[in-house]
Amino acid sequence: MSDATDPAATDAVEYTIRRKVFTLLGAKFHIYDAEGNLVGFSKQKAFKLKEDIRIYRDESMEEEWLKIAARSVIDFSAAYDVTDSRTGEAIGTLRRKGLKSMFRDSWEVLDANEASVGQIQEDSALMATVRRLTDYGWIFPQKFTLTPDGGGAPIANYSTNFNPFVHKLKVDVHGGNPLHPFVPLAAGILLVAIEGKQG
């Protein structure tokens, strides 16, 4: 298993992101590896108009290693820049497809040069509709797949498990993918923070 915060990691890796929701105080994110070790922590303020998510190694919040920042205030098709906080290097952008996401969550993945390299999409249009338009959407947890442009094997898979107090997302990143290893994880964090309200 590669170090979750090693930018050279290319092996398959698994994360679990847990988001504890507090209506007035915002939300806390804990990121665990496959062995259950804490590898990342973030505290998200409530009522922010412009998302600026900082990921730290632990709850002390002394060592920041990842930044995910919206380019603008609340935006239907917002773009989120992903930065390696240790080097200041821009490593990619995640852009929400606003109109499509009304019916089925959909994101575009861009590399550091703003070229499209992949797509993230909710599992099926039928399940997406059930989650949004019925009282039974919680029975069908959301699943997402990150696939490269031009086809090919998935880069990562995401699956949710939601209850009123903890929103949990499992992230499976497959080995040999062409993206910076922080980008699939950043996508998972955004799926928990921005999406995932139906499942």
N, CA and C of each residue as an Amber inpcrd file, in Angstrom:
protein
   597
   0.8440000  -1.1970000   0.0000000   0.0000000   0.0000000   0.0000000
   0.8760000   1.2420000   0.0000000   0.6440000   2.1590000  -0.9040000
   1.4280000   3.3870000  -0.9650000   0.9620000   4.3640000   0.0890000
   1.8780000   5.2290000   0.5190000   1.5280000   6.3070000   1.4290000
   0.4710000   7.1800000   0.7850000  -0.6360000   7.4420000   1.5030000
  -1.7400000   8.2130000   0.9290000  -1.3250000   9.6190000   0.5690000
  -0.2600000  10.1240000   1.2150000   0.1690000  11.4870000   0.9210000
   1.4920000  11.5090000   0.1690000   1.8150000  10.4340000  -0.5290000
   3.0190000  10.3670000  -1.3510000   2.6450000  10.6980000  -2.7940000
   3.0690000  11.8560000  -3.3360000   2.6690000  12.2420000  -4.6860000
   3.2170000  11.3470000  -5.7730000   4.1600000  10.4730000  -5.4240000
   4.6900000   9.5580000  -6.4210000   3.9370000   8.2280000  -6.4410000
   2.9570000   8.0840000  -5.5440000   2.2460000   6.8150000  -5.4380000
   1.4490000   6.5250000  -6.7020000   1.6280000   5.3250000  -7.2550000
   0.8640000   4.9350000  -8.4390000   0.1590000   3.6040000  -8.2170000
   0.3720000   2.9670000  -7.0680000  -0.2720000   1.6960000  -6.7780000
  -1.7540000   1.9010000  -6.5050000  -2.4860000   0.7890000  -6.5740000
  -3.8870000   0.8360000  -6.1710000  -3.9570000   1.2080000  -4.6970000
  -4.9310000   2.0050000  -4.3510000  -5.0680000   2.4600000  -2.9620000
  -6.5430000   2.6200000  -2.6320000  -6.8710000   2.4330000  -1.3770000
  -8.2620000   2.5330000  -0.9360000  -8.3600000   3.5210000   0.2230000
  -9.3710000   4.3690000   0.1680000  -9.6430000   5.3260000   1.2360000
 -11.0900000   5.1840000   1.6980000 -11.3450000   5.6060000   2.9220000
 -12.7060000   5.8300000   3.3930000 -12.7700000   7.2510000   3.9250000
 -13.6970000   8.0320000   3.3950000 -13.8840000   9.4130000   3.8300000
 -15.1590000   9.4680000   4.6680000 -15.0310000   9.9560000   5.8850000
 -16.1910000  10.0750000   6.7790000 -16.4310000  11.5520000   7.0630000
 -17.6520000  11.9950000   6.8470000 -18.0090000  13.3900000   7.0820000
 -19.0650000  13.4540000   8.1740000 -18.6800000  14.0080000   9.3040000
 -19.6220000  14.2060000  10.4010000 -20.2740000  15.5700000  10.2290000
 -21.5920000  15.6010000  10.2730000 -22.3370000  16.8170000   9.9600000
 -22.8330000  17.4760000  11.2360000 -22.5080000  18.7560000  11.3880000
 -23.0320000  19.5630000  12.4940000 -23.6780000  20.7940000  11.8790000
 -24.9670000  20.9520000  12.0500000 -25.7250000  21.9800000  11.3440000
 -25.1540000  23.3710000  11.5400000 -24.7430000  23.7020000  12.7750000
 -24.2980000  25.0620000  13.0580000 -22.7820000  25.2240000  12.9350000
 -22.0490000  24.1610000  13.1430000 -20.6030000  24.2800000  13.2100000
 -19.8950000  23.8640000  11.9350000 -20.6300000  23.3840000  10.9570000
 -20.0080000  22.9220000   9.7360000 -19.8160000  21.4180000   9.7520000
 -18.7570000  20.9350000   9.1250000 -18.5380000  19.4940000   9.0220000
 -17.0580000  19.1740000   9.1970000 -16.8060000  17.9600000   9.6950000
 -15.4460000  17.4720000   9.8340000 -15.2720000  16.2480000   8.9420000
 -14.1440000  16.2100000   8.2330000 -13.8190000  15.0850000   7.3690000
 -12.6530000  14.3130000   7.9780000 -12.8010000  13.0000000   8.0530000
 -11.6970000  12.1260000   8.4320000 -11.4430000  11.1750000   7.2660000
 -10.1920000  11.0290000   6.8760000  -9.8260000  10.1640000   5.7570000
  -8.9570000   9.0350000   6.2930000  -9.3670000   7.7970000   6.0000000
  -8.6700000   6.6210000   6.4980000  -8.1460000   5.7840000   5.3280000
  -7.0610000   5.0810000   5.5600000  -6.5680000   4.1480000   4.5470000
  -7.2590000   2.7990000   4.7230000  -6.8530000   1.8160000   3.9430000
  -7.5230000   0.5110000   3.9620000  -7.3590000  -0.2030000   5.2990000
  -6.3100000   0.1400000   6.0620000  -6.0930000  -0.4910000   7.3640000
  -6.7740000   0.2640000   8.5000000  -7.4900000   1.3460000   8.1600000
  -8.1820000   2.1190000   9.1820000  -7.3370000   3.1830000   9.8410000
  -6.1630000   3.4670000   9.2910000  -5.3040000   4.5160000   9.8410000
  -5.7450000   5.8860000   9.3310000  -5.7810000   6.8650000  10.2200000
  -6.1220000   8.2280000   9.8230000  -4.9880000   8.8110000   8.9930000
  -5.3020000   9.2450000   7.7670000  -4.2800000   9.8340000   6.8930000
  -4.6130000  11.2660000   6.5000000  -5.8110000  11.7420000   6.8510000
  -6.1870000  13.1070000   6.4980000  -7.3470000  13.6020000   7.3360000
  -7.3650000  14.9110000   7.5650000  -8.4300000  15.5350000   8.3520000
  -8.7080000  16.9230000   7.8030000  -9.9880000  17.2980000   7.8180000
 -10.3740000  18.6420000   7.3880000 -11.5730000  19.1160000   8.1970000
 -11.6030000  20.3830000   8.4830000 -12.7370000  21.0010000   9.1690000
 -13.3310000  22.0500000   8.2480000 -14.5740000  21.8480000   7.8410000
 -15.2410000  22.7170000   6.8700000 -16.1940000  23.6550000   7.6060000
 -16.0380000  24.9400000   7.3980000 -16.8980000  25.9130000   8.0540000
 -18.2920000  25.9220000   7.4340000 -19.2880000  26.1820000   8.2610000
 -20.6600000  26.2690000   7.7740000 -20.9000000  27.6060000   7.0820000
 -21.8550000  27.6060000   6.1500000 -22.3500000  28.8280000   5.5030000
 -21.2710000  29.5640000   4.7060000 -20.3210000  28.8400000   4.1450000
 -19.3090000  29.4840000   3.3080000 -19.8390000  29.6410000   1.8960000
 -19.6420000  30.8300000   1.3280000 -20.0840000  31.0850000  -0.0370000
 -19.0850000  30.5560000  -1.0580000 -17.8380000  30.4170000  -0.6510000
 -16.7950000  29.9580000  -1.5570000 -16.0140000  28.8450000  -0.8690000
 -16.0970000  27.6460000  -1.4190000 -15.4480000  26.5030000  -0.7930000
 -13.9280000  26.6430000  -0.8370000 -13.3020000  26.3560000   0.2920000
 -11.8460000  26.3340000   0.4020000 -11.5190000  25.2330000   1.4070000
 -11.3030000  24.0280000   0.8930000 -11.1230000  22.8570000   1.7370000
  -9.6380000  22.5760000   1.8800000  -9.1760000  22.5060000   3.1250000
  -7.7760000  22.2140000   3.4110000  -7.6940000  20.8500000   4.1060000
  -6.8210000  19.9850000   3.5920000  -6.6560000  18.6620000   4.1660000
  -5.3270000  18.6160000   4.9190000  -5.4030000  18.1840000   6.1750000
  -4.2280000  18.0890000   7.0440000  -3.9540000  16.6180000   7.3590000
  -2.7680000  16.3550000   7.8780000  -2.4170000  14.9730000   8.2040000
  -3.2220000  14.4330000   9.3890000  -3.5820000  15.3090000  10.3210000
  -4.3310000  14.8410000  11.4920000  -5.1120000  16.0040000  12.0850000
  -5.7810000  15.7500000  13.2070000  -6.6660000  16.7470000  13.8130000
  -5.9190000  17.9300000  14.4180000  -4.6180000  17.8380000  14.5610000
  -3.8590000  18.9880000  15.0520000  -3.8510000  20.1190000  14.0370000
  -4.1010000  19.7780000  12.7550000  -4.1570000  20.7450000  11.6580000
  -2.8590000  21.5520000  11.5470000  -1.7490000  20.9000000  11.8420000
  -0.4530000  21.5700000  11.7790000   0.2250000  21.4050000  10.4250000
  -0.0650000  20.2750000   9.7510000   0.6110000  20.0000000   8.4880000
  -0.4150000  19.8300000   7.3710000  -0.5260000  20.8350000   6.5250000
  -1.4710000  20.8070000   5.3970000  -0.8070000  20.1600000   4.1890000
  -1.5370000  19.2490000   3.5090000  -0.9360000  18.6150000   2.3300000
  -1.8120000  18.6540000   1.0800000  -3.0520000  19.1440000   1.2110000
  -3.9090000  19.2290000   0.0330000  -4.8900000  20.3790000   0.1890000
  -5.1060000  21.0990000  -0.9140000  -6.0470000  22.2140000  -0.9310000
  -6.9940000  22.0460000  -2.1090000  -8.2910000  22.2410000  -1.8540000
  -9.3160000  22.1950000  -2.9000000 -10.1000000  23.4930000  -2.7930000
  -9.9950000  24.3550000  -3.7850000 -10.5820000  25.6860000  -3.6830000
 -11.4490000  26.0060000  -4.8920000 -12.6640000  26.4940000  -4.6200000
 -13.5510000  26.9320000  -5.6970000 -13.0210000  28.2240000  -6.3020000
 -13.2120000  28.3660000  -7.5910000 -12.7520000  29.5760000  -8.2750000
 -13.6840000  30.7510000  -8.0370000 -14.9240000  30.4810000  -7.6830000
 -15.9000000  31.5540000  -7.4990000 -16.8330000  31.1890000  -6.3660000
 -17.6840000  32.1390000  -5.9750000 -18.6920000  31.8610000  -4.9600000
 -19.7050000  30.8860000  -5.5360000 -20.6890000  30.5180000  -4.7310000
 -21.6650000  29.4970000  -5.1150000 -21.9960000  29.5660000  -6.5960000
 -21.7250000  28.4670000  -7.2850000 -21.8460000  28.4290000  -8.7340000
 -22.3990000  27.0780000  -9.1320000 -23.3920000  27.0980000 -10.0080000
 -24.0560000  25.8770000 -10.4560000 -23.0830000  24.9430000 -11.1620000
 -22.0960000  25.5160000 -11.8530000 -21.0910000  24.7230000 -12.5790000
 -19.6950000  25.0970000 -12.1000000 -19.4940000  25.0380000 -10.8000000
 -18.2470000  25.5050000 -10.2070000 -17.0590000  24.6400000 -10.6030000
 -15.8910000  25.2870000 -10.6880000 -14.6280000  24.6010000 -10.9010000
 -13.8250000  24.6740000  -9.6110000 -13.1890000  23.5680000  -9.2410000
 -12.4260000  23.4680000  -8.0030000 -10.9860000  23.0980000  -8.3440000
 -10.0700000  23.9850000  -8.0080000  -8.6600000  23.7480000  -8.2760000
  -8.0430000  22.9280000  -7.1450000  -7.2520000  21.9280000  -7.5240000
  -6.6110000  21.0430000  -6.5550000  -5.1200000  21.3580000  -6.5410000
  -4.5890000  21.6090000  -5.3380000  -3.1970000  22.0160000  -5.1830000
  -2.5020000  21.1400000  -4.1530000  -1.2870000  20.7170000  -4.4630000
  -0.4360000  20.0430000  -3.4940000   0.1170000  21.1240000  -2.5680000
  -0.3910000  21.1700000  -1.3440000  -0.0340000  22.2650000  -0.4350000
   1.4390000  22.2620000  -0.0670000   2.0760000  21.1160000  -0.1310000
   3.4860000  21.0420000   0.2720000   4.4030000  21.6960000  -0.7380000
   4.0020000  21.6780000  -1.9950000   4.8470000  22.2460000  -3.0520000
   4.2380000  23.4870000  -3.6940000   2.9270000  23.7020000  -3.4650000
   2.2300000  24.7970000  -4.1310000   1.8800000  24.4900000  -5.5640000
   2.0980000  23.2430000  -5.9880000   1.8670000  22.8420000  -7.3760000
   0.3830000  22.6230000  -7.6500000  -0.1280000  23.2470000  -8.7230000
  -1.4850000  22.9790000  -9.1900000  -1.4790000  21.6320000  -9.8950000
  -2.3110000  20.6950000  -9.4480000  -2.2340000  19.3310000  -9.9730000
  -3.4890000  18.9060000 -10.7270000  -4.5020000  19.7560000 -10.7620000
  -5.7060000  19.4130000 -11.5070000  -6.8810000  20.2800000 -11.1170000
  -7.9690000  20.1070000 -11.8430000  -9.2020000  20.8470000 -11.5810000
 -10.3800000  19.8940000 -11.7420000 -11.3650000  20.0440000 -10.8790000
 -12.5950000  19.2620000 -10.9420000 -13.7390000  20.2260000 -11.1940000
 -14.4630000  20.0150000 -12.2870000 -15.5170000  20.9590000 -12.6820000
 -16.8650000  20.2510000 -12.7170000 -17.7710000  20.7570000 -11.9460000
 -19.1090000  20.1670000 -11.8610000 -19.9160000  20.5560000 -13.0920000
 -20.5580000  19.5750000 -13.7060000 -21.4380000  19.8380000 -14.8420000
 -22.8170000  20.1590000 -14.2930000 -23.0780000  21.4490000 -14.1380000
 -24.2560000  21.8980000 -13.4160000 -25.5720000  21.3870000 -13.9450000
 -25.8390000  21.5720000 -15.2270000 -27.1300000  21.1810000 -15.7900000
 -27.3120000  19.6710000 -15.7330000 -26.2910000  18.9250000 -16.1280000
 -26.3770000  17.4710000 -16.0930000 -26.5630000  16.9640000 -14.6700000
 -25.9390000  17.6380000 -13.6920000 -25.9810000  17.1720000 -12.3140000
 -27.3350000  17.3720000 -11.6630000 -28.2150000  18.1250000 -12.3080000
 -29.5760000  18.2320000 -11.7950000 -30.2680000  16.8720000 -11.8230000
 -29.8930000  16.0520000 -12.7840000 -30.5530000  14.7630000 -12.9820000
 -29.6460000  13.5860000 -12.6510000 -28.3410000  13.8020000 -12.7860000
 -27.3750000  12.7270000 -12.5530000 -26.0170000  13.3700000 -12.3210000
 -25.4730000  13.2200000 -11.1200000 -24.2340000  13.9070000 -10.7760000
 -23.1380000  13.6090000 -11.7870000 -22.4920000  14.6770000 -12.2710000
 -21.4890000  14.5270000 -13.3240000 -20.4170000  15.6040000 -13.1640000
 -19.1510000  15.1780000 -13.2640000 -18.0190000  16.0760000 -13.1260000
 -17.0280000  15.8450000 -14.2520000 -16.2800000  16.8950000 -14.5950000
 -15.1920000  16.7880000 -15.5600000 -13.8720000  16.9320000 -14.8090000
 -12.9000000  16.0920000 -15.1450000 -11.5870000  16.1320000 -14.5130000
 -10.5830000  16.7230000 -15.5000000  -9.8860000  17.7720000 -15.0750000
  -8.9000000  18.4540000 -15.9120000  -7.5120000  18.2660000 -15.3060000
  -6.4990000  18.2270000 -16.1700000  -5.1360000  18.1390000 -15.6530000
  -4.6110000  19.5350000 -15.3160000  -3.3420000  19.6100000 -14.9540000
  -2.7660000  20.8870000 -14.5290000  -2.7410000  21.9240000 -15.6450000
  -2.8550000  21.4620000 -16.9040000  -2.8780000  22.3740000 -18.0420000
  -4.2880000  22.6700000 -18.5300000  -5.2910000  22.2820000 -17.7260000
  -6.7040000  22.5330000 -18.0170000  -7.2270000  21.7170000 -19.1970000
  -6.5490000  20.6360000 -19.5280000  -7.0460000  19.7290000 -20.5600000
  -7.9170000  18.6620000 -19.9070000  -9.0400000  18.3530000 -20.5360000
  -9.9360000  17.3330000 -19.9960000  -9.2710000  15.9640000 -20.1020000
  -9.2510000  15.2360000 -18.9750000  -8.6090000  13.9130000 -18.9610000
  -9.5370000  12.8180000 -18.4510000 -10.6960000  13.1910000 -17.8720000
 -11.5820000  12.1680000 -17.3410000 -12.9430000  12.7140000 -16.9660000
 -13.8440000  11.7950000 -16.6560000 -15.2150000  12.1470000 -16.2900000
 -15.6250000  11.3350000 -15.0570000 -16.3850000  11.9710000 -14.1770000
 -16.9730000  11.2770000 -13.0330000 -18.4820000  11.3150000 -13.1900000
 -19.1250000  10.1550000 -13.0850000 -20.5650000  10.1180000 -13.2810000
 -21.2350000   9.1830000 -12.2820000 -22.4200000   9.5920000 -11.8620000
 -23.2470000   8.7520000 -11.0010000 -23.6120000   7.4740000 -11.7400000
 -23.8880000   6.4080000 -10.9790000 -23.9780000   5.0720000 -11.5600000
 -24.9990000   4.9120000 -12.6740000 -26.2210000   5.4200000 -12.5090000
 -27.2120000   5.2500000 -13.5760000 -28.2500000   6.3520000 -13.5020000
 -28.8060000   6.7020000 -14.6590000 -29.8360000   7.7410000 -14.7120000
 -31.0780000   7.3070000 -13.9430000 -31.4290000   6.0160000 -14.0220000
 -32.6190000   5.5210000 -13.3250000 -32.4670000   5.6610000 -11.8190000
 -31.3290000   5.1890000 -11.2820000 -31.1140000   5.2780000  -9.8390000
 -31.0140000   6.7350000  -9.3890000 -30.4040000   7.5730000 -10.2130000
 -30.3020000   8.9880000  -9.8730000 -31.6850000   9.6180000  -9.7500000
 -32.5830000   9.2440000 -10.6460000 -33.9510000   9.7680000 -10.5970000
 -34.6760000   9.2890000  -9.3570000 -34.5170000   8.0120000  -9.0370000
 -35.1500000   7.4620000  -7.8350000 -34.6580000   8.1920000  -6.5860000
 -33.3680000   8.4610000  -6.5140000 -32.8000000   9.1350000  -5.3450000
 -33.3540000  10.5480000  -5.1820000 -33.5990000  11.2190000  -6.2940000
 -34.0100000  12.6120000  -6.2370000 -35.5170000  12.8100000  -6.0870000
 -36.2950000  11.9180000  -6.6660000 -37.7320000  12.1700000  -6.7880000
 -38.6150000  11.2940000  -5.9130000 -38.0280000  10.4030000  -5.1270000
 -38.8440000   9.5610000  -4.2570000 -38.3620000   9.6760000  -2.8140000
 -39.1460000   9.1390000  -1.9030000 -38.7780000   9.1300000  -0.4890000
 -37.9030000   7.9340000  -0.1350000 -37.5520000   7.1420000  -1.1500000
 -36.8200000   5.9080000  -0.8770000 -35.4090000   5.9110000  -1.4540000
 -34.9330000   7.1100000  -1.8060000 -33.6080000   7.1920000  -2.4050000
 -32.5140000   6.6790000  -1.5010000 -32.7080000   6.7980000  -0.1780000
 -31.6790000   6.3650000   0.7620000 -31.4250000   4.8600000   0.6900000
 -32.3650000   4.1140000   0.1320000 -32.1960000   2.6640000   0.0080000
 -31.1110000   2.3340000  -1.0220000 -30.8600000   3.2610000  -1.9330000
 -29.9270000   3.0210000  -3.0380000 -28.7500000   3.9910000  -2.9260000
 -27.7330000   3.6620000  -2.1270000 -26.5830000   4.5620000  -1.9690000
 -25.9470000   4.9140000  -3.3120000 -25.4600000   6.1310000  -3.3890000
 -24.8510000   6.5840000  -4.6380000 -23.5420000   5.8700000  -4.9260000
 -23.2980000   5.6250000  -6.2070000 -22.0340000   5.1060000  -6.6900000
 -21.5870000   5.9520000  -7.8670000 -20.2780000   6.1500000  -7.9720000
 -19.7130000   6.9660000  -9.0360000 -18.5130000   6.2390000  -9.6370000
 -18.2090000   6.5600000 -10.8870000 -17.0360000   6.0150000 -11.5510000
 -16.2620000   7.1390000 -12.2220000 -14.9590000   7.1360000 -12.0180000
 -14.0560000   8.0660000 -12.6990000 -13.4060000   7.3110000 -13.8470000
 -13.7110000   7.7220000 -15.0680000 -13.1810000   7.0490000 -16.2570000
 -12.3430000   8.0260000 -17.0780000 -11.3200000   7.5330000 -17.7590000
 -10.4900000   8.4170000 -18.5880000 -11.2030000   8.7970000 -19.8720000
 -10.9200000   9.9860000 -20.3680000 -11.4350000  10.3710000 -21.6820000
 -10.8840000   9.4040000 -22.7290000 -11.7270000   9.0590000 -23.6860000
 -11.2980000   8.1430000 -24.7310000 -11.5360000   6.6850000 -24.4050000
 -12.1190000   6.4320000 -23.2290000 -12.4220000   5.0580000 -22.8590000
 -11.2900000   4.3900000 -22.1080000 -11.4940000   3.1300000 -21.7850000
 -10.5010000   2.4010000 -21.0160000 -11.0140000   2.0450000 -19.6410000
 -10.1820000   1.3630000 -18.8710000 -10.5660000   0.9090000 -17.5370000
 -10.7870000   2.0910000 -16.6080000 -11.7050000   1.9710000 -15.6490000
 -11.9360000   3.0500000 -14.6870000 -10.6680000   3.4050000 -13.9220000
 -10.5350000   4.6790000 -13.5970000  -9.4240000   5.1520000 -12.7750000
  -9.7480000   4.9570000 -11.3010000 -11.0180000   5.1910000 -10.9400000
 -11.4320000   5.0520000  -9.5450000 -12.9310000   4.7940000  -9.4750000
 -13.3320000   4.1520000  -8.3850000 -14.7460000   3.9210000  -8.0940000
 -15.0630000   4.4780000  -6.7140000 -16.2810000   5.0060000  -6.5770000
 -16.7170000   5.6290000  -5.3340000 -18.0810000   5.0570000  -4.9400000
 -18.2590000   4.7470000  -3.6730000 -19.5540000   4.2500000  -3.2040000
 -19.8670000   4.8520000  -1.8410000 -21.1200000   5.2410000  -1.6530000
 -21.5170000   5.9510000  -0.4460000 -22.2620000   5.0520000   0.5330000
 -22.2480000   5.5170000   1.7800000 -23.0460000   4.9060000   2.8380000
 -23.4630000   6.0550000   3.7380000 -24.7530000   6.3610000   3.7550000
 -25.1910000   7.5960000   4.4160000 -26.1310000   7.2990000   5.5810000
 -25.9340000   8.0370000   6.6950000 -26.9420000   8.1020000   7.7430000
 -27.0320000   9.5590000   8.1740000 -27.9890000   9.9470000   9.0190000
 -28.1790000  11.3690000   9.3280000 -26.9850000  12.0450000   9.9860000
 -26.0530000  11.2720000  10.5340000 -24.9570000  11.8670000  11.2860000
 -23.5950000  11.7060000  10.6130000 -23.4280000  10.6620000   9.8280000
 -22.1480000  10.4110000   9.1810000 -22.3810000  10.0240000   7.7270000
 -21.7290000  10.7410000   6.8250000 -21.7560000  10.4000000   5.4040000
 -20.4180000   9.7590000   5.0850000 -20.4340000   8.5190000   4.6360000
 -19.2010000   7.7720000   4.3990000 -19.0740000   7.4360000   2.9230000
 -17.8870000   7.6720000   2.3720000 -17.6100000   7.3700000   0.9740000
 -16.3670000   6.4830000   0.8950000 -16.4940000   5.3460000   0.2370000
 -15.3400000   4.4830000  -0.0250000 -14.7670000   4.8470000  -1.3830000
 -13.4600000   5.0220000  -1.4360000 -12.7570000   5.4020000  -2.6600000
 -11.7730000   4.2920000  -3.0260000 -11.9440000   3.6960000  -4.1770000
 -11.0190000   2.6880000  -4.6870000 -10.2980000   3.2680000  -5.9030000
  -9.0190000   3.5730000  -5.7460000  -8.2140000   4.1060000  -6.8370000
  -7.4010000   2.9540000  -7.4160000  -7.5080000   2.7500000  -8.7130000
  -6.8480000   1.6190000  -9.3560000  -5.4110000   1.9680000  -9.7360000
  -4.5710000   0.9660000  -9.7780000  -3.1500000   1.1830000 -10.0400000
  -2.8810000   1.6140000 -11.4730000  -1.7720000   2.3460000 -11.6390000
  -1.3320000   2.7280000 -12.9730000  -2.1420000   3.8190000 -13.6300000
  -2.9540000   4.5550000 -12.8500000  -3.7630000   5.5940000 -13.4830000
  -2.9000000   6.8000000 -13.8350000  -3.3120000   7.5870000 -14.8520000
  -2.4730000   8.6760000 -15.3490000  -2.5590000   9.9650000 -14.5320000
  -3.4390000  10.0340000 -13.5590000  -3.6290000  11.2610000 -12.7970000
  -2.6530000  11.3480000 -11.6310000  -2.3980000  12.5730000 -11.1850000
  -1.7090000  12.7570000  -9.9160000  -2.5410000  12.0520000  -8.8480000
  -1.9320000  11.2760000  -7.9420000  -2.7080000  10.4580000  -7.0120000
  -3.5990000  11.2430000  -6.0560000  -3.3250000  12.5310000  -5.8580000
  -4.2010000  13.3230000  -5.0130000  -5.5350000  13.6400000  -5.6920000
  -5.5780000  13.6380000  -7.0150000  -6.7720000  14.0900000  -7.7290000
  -7.9710000  13.1530000  -7.5120000  -7.8280000  11.8250000  -7.6510000
  -8.9870000  10.9600000  -7.3610000  -9.4820000  11.1020000  -5.9220000
  -8.5640000  11.3050000  -4.9870000  -8.9760000  11.5220000  -3.6020000
  -9.7180000  12.8440000  -3.4510000  -9.1980000  13.8970000  -4.0760000
  -9.8670000  15.2010000  -4.0300000 -11.2820000  15.0950000  -4.5990000
 -11.4320000  14.3000000  -5.6610000 -12.7620000  14.0990000  -6.2310000
 -13.6900000  13.4560000  -5.2090000 -13.1780000  12.4760000  -4.4600000
 -13.9890000  11.8470000  -3.4280000 -14.4020000  12.8240000  -2.3430000
 -13.4820000  13.6910000  -1.9500000 -13.8020000  14.6920000  -0.9300000
 -14.9040000  15.6200000  -1.4180000 -14.8300000  16.0300000  -2.6790000
 -15.8760000  16.8970000  -3.2270000 -17.2050000  16.1690000  -3.3460000
 -17.1770000  14.8880000  -3.6870000 -18.4310000  14.1310000  -3.7690000
 -19.1180000  14.0700000  -2.4110000 -18.3330000  14.0100000  -1.3510000
 -18.9020000  14.0180000  -0.0050000 -19.3650000  15.4240000   0.3850000
 -18.5560000  16.4270000   0.0400000 -18.8410000  17.7990000   0.4670000
 -19.9450000  18.4660000  -0.3360000 -19.9740000  18.2150000  -1.6630000
 -20.8800000  18.9560000  -2.5420000 -22.0520000  18.1110000  -2.9750000
 -21.8010000  16.8730000  -3.3410000 -22.8540000  15.9850000  -3.8060000
 -23.3210000  15.1020000  -2.6560000 -23.8920000  13.9740000  -3.0050000
 -24.2140000  12.9800000  -2.0000000 -25.3540000  13.3330000  -1.0910000
 -26.2040000  14.2450000  -1.4690000 -27.3190000  14.6320000  -0.6060000
 -28.5690000  13.8100000  -0.8760000 -28.5210000  12.9860000  -1.9300000
 -29.7120000  12.2030000  -2.2780000 -29.6760000  10.8080000  -1.6690000
 -28.4240000  10.2580000  -1.4850000 -28.3020000   8.8670000  -1.1060000
 -28.1500000   8.6420000   0.3580000
